[in-house]
């Protein structure tokens, strides 16, 4: 490969080196191609046997082929520069003059060369220049690749040329080539330049007077001319960095820091770089603490960690640090900080209360609400004060009603929208145990209407929206639950643990409403987030629920194997019953209930301790009905049916489930009343259980005493499966049965399946593969809501008969 860069050759092509006299003036910092261009000109002149003089030149000893070449005019001292400028006034002299910048002393010379020769102004390379340079070496760079290379190189021509040569030759990585170039470049500078450049990479907008150089007046300008001043490229910063000792540079940085703090102009980025460079001035710790109060949780946590290295934080600062660390998912740091407060015998009650809230919330995120409730029980109402409502929520969820009642009674101080909202939520949860569910839901929902206050952004065990949505899902109000979550979600950025939780709970509401693939609606960032054990349990159980409803046995087995491990880390409480119940049904279907039985027993004990409150127990008992059906155990169904019947006295939702459970028990016992089954199934559909409605109708159809009843019930099952309403749509049109959902091709295949043909035989008749037939049949099965091959055949016989008529 030619050693001369194509970029330099292109520049040389614009210069007439044969001119008599040759007059060339080149400007550009060390980041530009100026040094390389001047060196190339020098080589060309030597090659044509010109005499190139770079020092001690006078006009008297000039020969016809002599050229004065000044590599960087600003490197000359005042006497040398004056001598050269005097010589350059002669217009018959050949000269090549290069400089970092057009110093006022060189202005006349630049003007003269512009009139009688050539002037080139060079700059660092941009994206398009980098792409052109790469093309010159036969390598194509995409715009984003060129942009990355521009940042890494700082636009330095020499670095880019070295990196692209290395890339083409394959001898070094681009990173290694850049580091090698900058290491050599910095190594050639004097100590004063390196010091100025190092400080400029740390301090934004560095001014000459801040340095108090006490040396040559041009030292700052010479550092500027290197093209390395205020560099941000990691390769450049790394080459400039060195351990910060106790010498002049450390004193300079301390002085700059103090002046900027006093003037109120220290920006946080510069402060962070000063710290990272080794500055440990007390003023910088105070700056970090003040800025952290206004920063995002992630940024604040980083600032608090830095500040604590310099100065011990106050209890208030430690708690805010813990809050920020927890919000960004750093639960270990949060607990470490709160433990230091909780273990301090001299800690104030208010600080202890905040530490308990944060630590208890971390426990909840980890799936251990009972541990958080235990912390509040230790704290007690007297010390909890403003944090009492948070404690009451966890205590209620854990079944500790007496402690929760005492906690709420101990609240004092002036109410605010934030504290009132949390108090309403806690009181609504208490009402959900003793009063009618609509009253409790009304109280909890009112907590969402109050304006947000600073307290609303504090790290909590759960968001008010998530708690209300969970309660709504336990009453079949799935659309309302999704609306609540949708309104609350924008209040939390994607780095918040609550943002991902809201997305997962919204998918749960969609699943319970009958959506076939709610996991697909969860943003990728929520699925890949660092979830706590609680939200991991909800997500994996959600996948199991989708597989159980819409997949085959292998799908259930696959998702169960991923989710079952979370049961070892699971604790039972009112707010986490949904995933436990869903995993219960999967375990029953797979005949693997060993790991879930104890949790179901704990859940029943908790609900029994609380008096089987309809709002929380109805859905649990409905899952119990489903478990008995899947396990083909009518005896196990009876206790759950009785509990639903008891709740039906005060809760219409429970009444609908109770009647459906009664009809299902009759079906299992061989008694099928088409009209009563249809009424129960339509009620299930109306109260938010369309998938269960389809199953009830389908199971009854298989045991119906006559073909007419079986056909009607199967059509009803198919309708509920195919016409699952989207969120917000009406269920009132459920009284009319739709036309066939199958396509013409699917009807053709259905006819042949009913005739008893194999997939291969069907494929031969329709000129498609057996595998394609299998895919069609799987899709037909989903559309008609069949749960087994025998059920599918009954449905298809009905549909194909209708199609012939």
C-alpha positions in Angstrom: 0.0 0.0 0.0 1.3 3.5 -0.9 2.5 5.1 2.4 1.0 8.4 1.4 -2.6 8.9 2.3 -5.1 9.3 -0.5 -6.5 12.3 1.4 -3.0 14.0 1.3 -2.6 13.2 -2.4 -5.9 14.9 -3.1 -4.7 18.0 -1.2 -1.4 18.0 -3.1 -3.2 17.9 -6.4 -4.6 21.4 -5.6 -1.1 22.9 -5.1 1.2 23.9 -7.9 4.6 22.9 -6.5 6.3 23.9 -9.7 5.3 27.5 -9.3 8.1 30.1 -9.4 8.2 31.4 -6.7 6.3 28.8 -4.7 4.1 30.6 -2.1 2.0 28.3 0.1 0.4 29.2 3.4 -1.3 26.4 5.4 -3.3 26.8 8.6 -4.8 24.1 10.8 -4.4 22.7 14.3 -2.6 19.4 15.1 -6.0 17.7 14.6 -6.0 18.6 10.9 -3.9 17.2 8.1 -1.6 20.2 8.3 1.4 18.3 9.8 1.1 15.5 7.3 0.5 17.8 4.3 3.6 19.9 5.1 5.7 16.7 5.5 4.4 15.5 2.1 5.3 18.9 0.5 8.7 18.6 2.0 9.2 15.1 0.5 8.0 16.3 -2.9 10.4 19.3 -2.9 13.4 17.1 -1.8 12.4 14.6 -4.6 12.8 17.3 -7.3 16.2 18.3 -5.7 15.0 21.5 -4.3 17.0 23.0 -1.3 14.6 23.1 1.6 15.7 25.4 4.4 13.9 25.2 7.8 16.2 27.5 9.9 18.9 30.2 9.7 17.6 31.4 6.4 18.5 34.8 5.0 17.6 36.2 1.6 21.3 36.8 0.8 22.1 33.1 0.6 19.1 32.1 -1.4 19.7 30.0 -4.5 17.3 29.5 -7.4 16.0 26.1 -6.0 15.9 27.1 -2.3 12.6 26.9 -0.4 12.0 28.3 3.0 9.7 25.8 4.9 8.3 26.7 8.4 6.5 23.7 9.9 4.7 25.8 12.6 5.4 29.5 12.7 4.1 29.7 16.3 6.8 27.4 17.5 9.4 30.1 16.7 10.4 32.6 19.4 9.8 36.3 18.9 13.3 36.9 17.4 13.1 34.0 15.0 9.6 34.9 13.9 10.6 38.5 13.2 13.5 37.3 11.1 11.3 35.0 9.1 8.6 37.7 8.6 11.2 40.1 7.3 12.5 37.6 4.8 8.9 36.7 3.6 8.3 40.3 2.6 10.3 39.6 -0.5 7.9 38.3 -3.1 10.5 36.5 -5.1 11.3 34.0 -2.3 9.8 30.4 -2.4 8.3 29.6 0.9 5.9 27.2 2.6 4.6 28.5 5.9 2.4 26.5 8.2 0.8 27.6 11.5 -1.7 26.3 14.1 -3.7 29.5 13.7 -3.5 32.9 12.0 -1.7 34.9 14.7 -2.1 38.7 14.3 1.6 38.8 13.5 1.1 36.5 10.5 -2.0 38.2 9.1 0.0 40.3 6.6 1.9 37.3 5.4 -1.3 35.3 4.9 -2.8 38.2 2.9 0.4 38.4 0.7 0.4 34.6 0.1 -3.3 34.7 -0.8 -2.6 37.3 -3.5 0.6 35.7 -4.9 0.2 32.0 -4.1 -2.1 29.6 -2.3 -3.7 29.5 1.1 -5.2 26.4 2.6 -7.3 26.4 5.8 -7.6 22.8 7.1 -9.8 21.5 9.9 -10.4 18.3 11.8 -12.3 15.7 9.7 -16.1 15.2 9.9 -18.3 12.2 9.0 -18.3 12.8 5.2 -14.5 13.4 5.2 -14.0 10.2 7.1 -16.1 8.2 4.7 -14.1 9.7 1.8 -10.9 8.8 3.5 -12.1 5.2 4.1 -13.1 5.0 0.4 -9.6 6.1 -0.6 -8.4 2.9 1.2 -11.0 0.8 -0.5 -13.2 0.5 2.7 -16.8 1.6 2.9 -18.1 3.1 6.1 -21.8 3.5 6.9 -22.8 6.9 8.3 -23.2 5.6 11.8 -19.8 3.9 11.7 -18.2 7.1 10.5 -20.0 9.0 13.3 -18.6 6.6 15.9 -15.1 6.9 14.4 -15.4 10.7 14.5 -16.1 10.7 18.2 -13.4 8.1 19.0 -10.8 10.0 17.0 -11.9 13.5 17.9 -11.7 14.1 14.1 -7.9 13.9 14.2 -6.6 13.3 10.7 -3.5 11.5 11.8 -5.4 9.2 14.1 -8.1 8.4 11.5 -5.5 7.7 8.8 -3.6 5.3 11.2 -6.9 3.6 12.2 -8.1 3.1 8.7 -4.8 1.8 7.5 -4.9 -0.6 10.4 -8.5 -1.6 9.5 -7.6 -2.4 5.9 -4.4 -4.2 6.8 -6.0 -6.1 9.7 -2.9 -5.6 11.9 -4.5 -3.8 14.8 -8.0 -3.1 16.0 -9.2 0.5 15.4 -9.2 1.1 19.2 -5.6 0.0 19.5 -4.5 2.1 16.5 -6.1 5.2 17.9 -4.6 4.7 21.4 -1.2 4.1 19.9 -1.4 7.3 17.8 -2.5 9.5 20.7 0.0 8.0 23.1 2.8 8.9 20.6 1.4 12.3 20.0 1.0 13.2 23.7 4.5 11.8 24.4 6.0 14.3 22.0 4.6 17.3 23.9 6.4 19.1 26.7 5.2 18.8 30.3 3.5 22.2 30.4 1.4 21.3 27.3 0.4 18.0 28.7 -0.7 19.5 32.0 -2.8 22.2 30.3 -4.4 19.5 28.0 -5.1 17.2 30.9 -6.8 19.9 32.9 -8.8 20.9 29.8 -10.1 17.4 29.4 -11.5 17.6 33.0 -12.7 21.2 33.2 -15.3 22.6 30.8 -14.6 25.9 29.1 -11.1 26.3 30.6 -9.9 29.9 30.4 -6.2 30.9 30.4 -6.5 33.1 33.6 -7.8 30.0 35.6 -4.5 28.3 35.1 -2.2 31.0 36.4 0.5 29.5 34.3 3.4 31.7 35.5 5.3 30.7 32.4 5.5 31.7 28.7 2.5 33.6 27.6 2.0 31.5 24.5 1.8 28.1 26.4 -2.0 28.1 26.4 -2.2 28.9 22.6 0.3 26.2 21.9 -1.8 23.7 23.8 -4.8 24.8 21.8 -2.9 24.3 18.6 -2.4 20.6 19.3 -6.0 19.9 18.5 -6.2 17.9 21.8 -7.6 20.7 23.9 -10.9 19.9 25.8 -10.8 16.4 24.2 -13.6 14.0 25.0 -12.6 11.0 23.0 -11.8 8.1 25.4 -8.6 7.4 23.6 -7.3 11.0 23.9 -8.4 11.3 27.5 -6.7 8.1 28.4 -3.4 9.2 26.8 -3.5 12.4 28.8 -4.5 10.9 32.1 -2.0 10.3 34.8 -2.2 9.9 38.6 -3.1 13.2 40.3 -0.4 13.9 42.9 0.2 16.8 45.2 2.0 18.9 42.6 1.0 22.0 40.7 -1.8 20.3 38.7 -3.6 19.2 41.9 -3.4 22.7 43.3 -4.6 24.2 40.0 -7.7 21.9 39.9 -8.5 22.7 43.6 -8.2 26.4 42.8 -10.4 26.2 39.7 -13.0 24.2 41.6 -13.1 26.7 44.5 -13.4 29.7 42.1 -16.3 28.1 40.1 -18.2 27.1 43.3 -17.8 30.7 44.7 -19.0 32.1 41.3 -21.9 29.6 41.1 -20.8 28.4 37.7 -19.6 24.8 38.5 -21.6 22.5 36.2 -22.3 18.9 37.4 -20.4 17.3 34.5 -17.2 19.2 35.3 -17.7 18.3 39.0 -18.0 14.6 38.2 -14.8 14.7 36.1 -12.9 16.5 38.8 -13.9 13.8 41.3 -13.0 11.1 38.8 -9.6 12.7 38.3 -9.0 12.5 42.1 -10.1 15.8 43.4 -11.5 15.4 47.0 -12.4 19.0 47.9 -15.2 19.3 50.5 -16.9 21.8 48.3 -17.5 19.2 45.6 -19.3 16.9 48.0 -21.7 19.7 49.0 -22.2 20.4 45.2 -23.0 16.7 44.7 -25.5 16.6 47.6 -27.3 19.7 46.4 -27.5 18.6 42.8 -28.7 15.1 43.8 -31.8 16.6 45.4 -33.0 17.7 41.9 -31.6 14.9 39.8 -33.2 11.7 38.5 -32.9 8.7 40.8 -30.2 7.1 38.7 -28.1 10.3 38.5 -28.7 11.1 42.2 -27.6 7.6 43.3 -24.3 8.1 41.4 -23.7 11.5 42.9 -24.5 10.3 46.5 -21.9 7.5 46.1 -19.2 10.0 45.0 -20.1 12.5 47.7 -19.9 9.8 50.5 -16.3 9.2 49.6 -15.4 12.8 50.6 -17.8 13.5 53.4 -20.0 11.4 55.6 -23.7 12.0 54.8 -26.4 13.0 57.1 -29.3 10.6 57.9 -31.6 12.6 55.6 -29.1 12.3 52.8 -28.6 8.6 53.4 -32.3 8.0 53.2 -32.7 9.9 49.9 -29.7 8.0 48.6 -31.4 4.7 49.6 -34.6 5.9 47.9 -32.8 6.7 44.7 -30.8 3.5 44.7 -34.0 1.4 45.2 -35.8 3.3 42.4 -33.0 2.4 40.0 -33.1 -1.3 41.0 -30.0 -1.2 43.2 -31.7 -2.9 46.1 -28.6 -4.0 47.9 -27.3 -0.5 48.3 -30.8 0.7 49.4 -31.0 -2.0 52.1 -27.4 -1.4 53.3 -28.2 2.3 53.8 -31.5 1.8 55.5 -29.9 -0.9 57.8 -27.4 1.7 59.0 -30.3 3.9 60.0 -32.3 1.1 61.6 -29.3 0.0 63.6 -28.5 3.5 64.9 -29.7 3.7 68.5 -29.7 7.5 68.2 -31.8 7.7 65.0 -34.8 10.0 65.1 -38.2 8.5 64.8 -39.0 10.2 61.5 -35.8 8.8 60.0 -36.6 5.4 61.3 -40.1 5.6 59.7 -38.6 6.5 56.3 -36.0 3.7 56.6 -38.7 1.2 57.4 -40.8 2.3 54.4 -37.9 1.9 52.0 -36.7 -1.4 53.4 -40.3 -2.8 53.5 -40.8 -1.7 49.9 -37.7 -3.5 48.9 -39.0 -6.6 50.6 -42.3 -6.3 48.7 -40.4 -5.9 45.4 -38.5 -9.1 46.3 -41.9 -10.8 46.8 -41.7 -10.7 50.6 -44.6 -8.4 51.7 -44.8 -10.3 55.0 -41.2 -9.2 55.9 -42.1 -5.6 55.2 -45.2 -5.9 57.3 -43.0 -7.3 60.1 -40.8 -4.2 59.9 -43.9 -1.9 60.4 -45.1 -4.0 63.3 -41.6 -3.5 64.9 -41.8 0.3 64.2 -45.2 0.6 65.7 -47.9 3.3 65.2 -46.3 5.9 67.5 -43.1 6.1 65.5 -44.6 5.5 62.0 -46.6 8.8 62.0 -46.6 10.1 58.3 -45.6 6.6 57.0 -48.5 4.9 58.8 -50.7 4.5 55.7 -47.9 2.7 53.8 -47.5 0.4 56.8 -51.2 -0.3 57.0 -51.3 -1.4 53.3 -48.6 -4.0 53.8 -50.2 -5.2 57.1 -53.6 -5.6 55.5 -52.1 -7.5 52.5 -50.4 -9.8 55.0 -53.5 -10.4 57.0 -52.4 -8.5 60.1 -55.7 -6.6 60.6 -55.3 -5.5 64.2 -51.8 -4.1 63.5 -53.2 -2.3 60.4 -56.0 -0.8 62.4 -53.7 0.4 65.1 -51.3 1.8 62.4 -54.1 3.9 60.8 -55.3 5.1 64.1 -51.9 6.4 65.0 -51.6 8.8 62.1 -51.2 12.4 63.1 -50.1 15.7 61.6 -51.7 17.9 59.0 -53.2 16.0 56.0 -51.9 16.6 52.5 -53.1 15.3 49.1 -50.3 12.8 49.1 -50.9 11.5 52.6 -54.7 11.6 52.2 -54.4 9.6 49.0 -52.3 6.9 50.7 -54.7 6.9 53.6 -57.7 6.4 51.3 -56.0 3.5 49.7 -55.2 1.9 53.0 -58.8 2.5 54.3 -60.2 1.1 51.0 -58.1 -2.1 51.5 -59.5 -2.4 55.1 -63.1 -2.0 53.7 -62.3 -4.7 51.1 -62.1 -7.2 54.0 -65.3 -6.2 55.8 -67.7 -4.3 53.5 -69.3 -4.6 50.0 -66.6 -4.7 47.3 -68.1 -1.7 45.4 -67.6 0.5 48.5 -64.0 -0.6 48.9 -63.3 -0.1 45.2 -64.8 3.4 45.4 -62.6 4.4 48.3 -59.4 3.0 46.7 -60.2 4.6 43.3 -60.7 8.0 45.0 -57.0 7.8 46.0 -56.1 8.0 42.4 -58.0 11.2 41.8 -55.9 13.3 44.2 -53.0 15.4 42.8 -49.5 14.0 43.0 -47.3 15.3 45.8 -43.6 14.8 46.5 -44.6 11.9 48.7 -46.2 10.2 45.6 -42.8 9.8 44.0 -41.2 8.2 47.1 -40.1 4.5 46.8 -43.2 2.4 47.8 -44.0 -1.2 48.0 -46.5 -0.8 45.1 -48.1 2.1 43.2 -51.7 3.1 44.1 -52.7 2.3 40.5 -51.2 -1.2 40.7 -53.1 -1.9 43.9 -56.4 -0.6 42.6 -55.9 -2.5 39.3 -55.2 -5.7 41.2 -58.4 -5.3 43.2 -60.4 -4.6 40.0 -59.1 -7.7 38.4 -60.3 -9.7 41.4 -63.8 -8.5 40.6 -63.8 -9.1 36.8 -63.4 -5.4 36.0 -60.5 -6.0 33.6 -61.1 -3.1 31.3 -61.2 -0.7 34.2 -58.0 -2.2 35.5 -56.3 -1.5 32.2 -57.6 2.1 32.1 -56.3 2.7 35.6 -52.8 1.4 34.7 -52.8 3.3 31.4 -53.5 6.6 33.1 -50.8 6.0 35.8 -48.0 4.6 33.6 -46.8 8.0 32.1 -46.1 9.1 35.7 -43.1 6.7 35.8 -40.2 6.7 33.5 -38.9 3.4 32.1 -36.2 3.2 34.7 -38.7 2.9 37.5 -39.6 -0.5 38.8 -43.2 0.5 38.7 -43.2 1.2 35.0 -42.4 -2.4 34.1 -44.9 -3.6 36.8 -47.7 -1.6 35.2 -47.0 -3.1 31.8 -47.1 -6.6 33.2 -50.3 -6.0 35.2 -52.0 -4.5 32.1 -51.1 -7.7 30.3 -52.7 -9.7 33.1 -55.9 -7.7 32.8 -55.9 -8.5 29.1 -55.4 -12.2 29.7 -58.2 -12.4 32.2 -60.5 -10.6 29.7 -59.7 -13.2 27.1 -56.8 -11.8 25.1 -54.9 -14.6 23.3 -51.4 -13.1 23.4 -51.1 -10.3 25.9 -47.4 -10.9 26.4 -46.9 -9.5 22.9 -48.3 -6.2 24.0 -45.7 -5.7 26.8 -42.9 -3.4 25.6 -39.5 -5.1 25.1 -37.9 -2.8 27.6 -40.2 -4.1 30.3 -39.5 -7.7 29.4 -35.7 -7.1 29.5 -35.8 -5.0 32.6 -34.1 -6.1 35.8 -37.3 -7.3 37.5 -37.6 -8.1 41.2 -38.8 -11.5 42.3 -42.4 -10.3 42.6 -42.7 -9.0 39.0 -40.7 -12.0 37.7 -43.4 -14.2 39.3 -46.2 -12.2 37.7 -44.5 -12.3 34.2 -43.7 -16.0 34.2 -47.1 -16.9 35.6 -48.7 -14.7 32.8 -46.8 -16.8 30.2 -48.1 -20.0 31.9 -51.7 -18.5 31.8 -51.4 -17.8 28.0 -50.1 -21.4 27.4 -52.8 -23.0 29.5 -55.6 -21.2 27.7 -54.3 -21.0 24.1 -51.4 -23.5 23.8 -51.0 -27.2 23.9 -49.7 -29.4 26.7 -46.1 -28.9 25.6 -46.5 -25.1 25.8 -47.8 -25.5 29.3 -45.0 -27.8 30.3 -42.4 -25.5 28.8 -43.6 -22.3 30.5 -44.3 -24.2 33.8 -40.7 -25.4 33.9 -39.5 -21.7 33.7 -42.0 -20.4 36.2 -42.1 -23.1 38.9 -38.7 -22.1 40.3 -40.2 -18.8 41.4 -42.5 -20.7 43.8 -39.6 -21.4 46.1 -39.1 -17.6 46.6 -42.9 -16.8 46.8 -44.8 -15.7 49.9 -48.6 -15.5 50.1 -50.4 -12.2 50.5 -53.6 -10.7 49.1 -51.9 -8.7 46.3 -50.0 -11.6 44.9 -52.7 -14.3 44.7 -53.2 -14.0 40.9 -49.9 -15.6 39.8 -50.1 -18.3 42.5 -53.6 -19.3 41.3 -52.5 -19.5 37.7 -49.5 -21.6 38.5 -51.9 -23.8 40.6 -54.0 -24.7 37.6 -50.9 -25.4 35.4 -49.6 -27.7 38.1 -52.9 -29.5 38.3 -53.0 -30.0 34.5 -49.4 -31.4 34.5 -50.0 -33.5 37.6 -47.2 -31.7 39.4 -48.8 -29.9 42.4 -46.1 -30.8 45.0 -44.5 -27.4 44.8 -47.7 -25.3 44.9 -49.9 -27.2 47.4 -48.4 -25.5 50.4 -48.9 -22.1 48.9 -52.6 -22.8 48.1 -53.0 -24.0 51.7 -51.4 -20.8 53.0 -53.7 -18.7 50.7 -56.8 -20.5 52.0 -55.6 -20.0 55.6 -55.0 -16.3 54.9 -58.5 -15.8 53.4 -60.1 -17.8 56.1 -58.3 -15.7 58.7 -59.7 -12.6 57.1 -63.2 -14.1 56.9 -63.2 -15.0 53.2 -63.7 -11.4 52.0 -65.6 -11.7 48.7 -63.4 -9.1 46.9 -60.3 -11.2 47.4 -61.6 -14.7 47.9 -64.1 -15.0 45.0 -61.5 -15.3 42.2 -59.4 -17.6 44.3 -62.3 -19.9 44.8 -63.1 -19.7 41.1 -59.6 -20.9 40.4 -60.3 -23.7 42.9 -63.4 -24.7 40.9 -61.2 -24.8 37.8 -58.5 -26.9 39.6 -61.2 -29.4 40.6 -62.4 -29.6 37.1 -58.9 -30.1 35.6 -58.2 -32.7 38.3 -61.6 -34.4 37.6 -62.3 -34.2 41.3 -65.9 -33.1 42.0 -65.3 -33.5 45.8 -62.6 -30.8 45.7 -64.9 -28.5 43.9 -67.6 -28.4 46.6 -65.7 -26.3 49.2 -65.0 -23.6 46.7 -68.5 -23.7 45.3 -69.9 -23.3 48.9 -67.5 -20.3 49.5 -68.7 -18.7 46.3 -72.3 -19.2 47.3 -71.7 -17.5 50.6 -70.1 -14.5 49.0 -72.9 -14.3 46.4 -75.1 -12.9 49.2 -73.4 -9.6 49.0 -71.4 -9.6 45.7 -73.0 -10.0 42.2 -69.6 -11.0 40.8 -69.4 -13.9 43.3 -73.0 -14.8 42.5 -72.1 -15.2 38.8 -69.1 -17.4 39.6 -71.2 -19.4 42.2 -73.8 -20.3 39.6 -71.2 -21.2 37.0 -69.5 -23.4 39.6 -72.8 -25.0 40.5 -73.5 -25.8 36.9 -70.0 -27.1 36.3 -70.4 -29.5 39.3 -73.7 -30.7 37.8 -71.9 -31.2 34.4 -69.2 -33.3 36.1 -72.0 -35.3 37.8 -73.6 -35.9 34.4 -76.5 -33.5 34.7 -76.8 -31.0 31.8 -79.5 -28.4 31.5 -78.9 -26.5 28.2 -80.8 -23.4 29.3 -79.2 -23.1 32.7 -75.7 -23.7 31.2 -76.3 -21.1 28.6 -77.4 -18.6 31.3 -74.4 -19.3 33.5 -72.0 -19.1 30.5 -73.5 -15.8 29.4 -73.1 -14.5 32.9 -69.5 -15.5 33.0 -68.9 -13.7 29.8 -70.6 -10.6 31.1 -68.5 -10.5 34.3 -65.2 -10.7 32.4 -64.6 -14.5 32.1 -65.2 -15.1 28.4 -62.6 -17.9 28.2 -64.2 -19.8 31.2 -67.6 -19.2 29.6 -66.5 -21.0 26.5 -65.0 -23.9 28.5 -68.2 -24.3 30.5 -70.4 -24.4 27.4 -67.9 -26.7 25.7 -67.7 -29.2 28.6 -71.5 -29.2 28.9 -71.9 -29.9 25.1 -69.7 -33.0 25.4 -72.1 -34.4 28.0 -75.3 -33.1 26.6 -78.1 -35.7 26.3 -79.1 -34.8 22.7 -77.4 -33.6 19.5 -79.4 -30.4 19.4 -78.3 -29.2 22.9 -74.8 -30.2 22.2 -74.7 -28.2 18.9 -76.2 -25.1 20.5 -73.8 -25.2 23.4 -70.8 -25.8 21.1 -71.9 -22.8 19.0 -72.1 -20.8 22.2 -68.6 -21.9 23.2 -67.3 -21.1 19.8 -68.8 -17.6 20.0 -67.2 -16.8 23.3 -63.8 -18.0 22.1 -63.9 -16.2 18.7 -65.6 -13.0 19.9 -63.6 -12.1 22.9 -64.2 -8.4 23.2 -61.3 -6.0 22.9 -60.8 -3.6 25.9 -63.6 -1.1 26.0 -66.0 -2.9 23.7 -69.5 -3.9 24.7 -70.5 -7.4 25.7 -74.2 -6.7 25.1 -74.3 -8.3 21.7 -73.5 -11.7 23.2 -77.1 -12.8 22.7 -76.7 -13.3 19.0 -74.6 -16.1 17.5 -72.3 -15.2 14.6 -71.8 -16.9 11.3 -69.0 -19.4 10.9 -65.6 -18.0 11.7 -63.8 -20.4 9.3 -62.4 -19.4 5.9 -63.4 -21.3 2.8 -60.2 -23.4 2.9 -60.7 -24.2 6.6 -64.3 -25.4 5.8 -62.8 -27.7 3.1 -60.4 -29.1 5.6 -63.1 -29.4 8.2 -65.3 -31.5 5.9 -62.4 -33.9 5.3 -61.5 -34.1 9.0 -65.1 -35.1 9.8 -64.9 -37.8 7.1 -62.0 -39.3 9.0 -59.2 -38.6 6.5 -55.6 -38.3 7.7 -53.6 -35.2 7.3 -51.6 -36.8 4.5 -54.8 -37.8 2.7 -56.3 -34.4 3.1 -53.1 -32.8 1.7 -53.2 -35.1 -1.4 -56.8 -34.0 -2.1 -56.1 -30.3 -1.7 -52.6 -30.3 -3.1 -50.9 -29.1 0.0 -48.5 -30.7 2.5 -49.6 -32.7 5.5 -47.7 -30.1 7.7 -49.9 -27.3 6.2 -53.0 -29.3 7.0 -51.8 -29.7 10.6 -51.3 -25.9 10.9 -54.8 -25.3 9.5 -56.4 -27.8 11.9 -54.5 -26.2 14.9 -55.9 -22.8 13.8 -59.4 -24.2 13.4 -59.2 -25.7 16.9 -58.3 -22.3 18.4 -61.1 -20.5 16.5 -63.8 -22.9 17.6 -62.6 -23.1 21.2 -62.2 -26.9 21.2 -60.2 -28.3 24.1 -59.8 -31.8 22.8 -60.0 -33.8 19.5 -63.3 -35.2 20.4 -64.7 -31.8 21.1 -63.2 -30.5 17.8 -65.0 -33.3 15.9 -68.4 -32.4 17.5 -67.9 -28.7 16.6 -66.8 -29.5 13.1 -69.8 -31.8 12.5 -72.0 -28.9 13.5 -70.2 -26.4 11.4 -70.0 -28.6 8.3 -73.7 -29.4 8.6 -74.5 -25.6 8.7 -72.2 -25.0 5.8 -74.0 -27.7 3.7 -77.4 -26.2 4.6 
